[in-house]
Amino acid sequence: MTTQNQAVAMADALTLILNQQHGIAAAVEELSQWIASQGGNVAAENALAALEGLDLHAKALTDAINTVRGGE
């Protein structure tokens, strides 16, 4: 496998991880809304705090994808 092919494969894998992370974030957000509606405000706030971490990691993944693809 050439270095170029390896870079494409890495960027594709990172993109798949990022897409999965977006799905997980959407699910966590919906669950936190449901939890809050059931009176679990503290648990809902904890879930929303976890979303901040997912957002931070999504930014890092996006930066890595752009770097590997050569679009810094």
N, C-alpha and C positions, 0 to 999 in steps of 0.2 A: 504494500500500500504506500503510495507516495505521500509526501508531506502535505500536499494540497488536498489529497483525498482524506487524509487524517483530519485536517482542519475542517473540511466540509462535514465529515462525520461527527466531529466534536460539536460544531455549531448546531447541527441538526439535533443531536442528543440534548444539548442545553435548551434548545427551543422546545422540545417535547417536555422537558422538566418544567420549563416556564409555563407552558400551556396547562400542565397538570396543576401547577401551583395556583394559577388563576381560578381553576375549577374548585380547588380546595378552599381558597379564600371566599369565593361566592357561597359555598356551602356553609362555611363557618359564620359568615355574615347572616345568612338566612336562619341558621340555628340560633344565633345570638338574639335575633329579633323574636323568635318564637319563645326562647327562654325568658326574655324580658316580659313578654306578654303573659307568661305563666307566673310572674312574680319573682323570678330569679334574677333580679337586677345585678347582684354582685357577680354571679356567674356570667351574665351577659357582658358586663364590663370587662371581665377577664378574657372572654372570647374576642372582644374588640381589641383589647391590648395585644393579643396574639396576632391579630390581623396586621398590626403595625410592623411586627417582625417579618411577616410574610411580604409586606410591601417593600421593606428594606432589602430582603433577599431577592425579590423580583427585580429590583433596580440593579443589584449586583449581577444577577444572571443576564439581564439585558445588556449591561456594560460588557460582560464577558463574551456574549454572542457577537456584539458589534466589533469587539477587538479581534476575535477569531476570524470573523468575516472580512476584516480589514477596513471597517467603517468607523473607526474610533471617532 
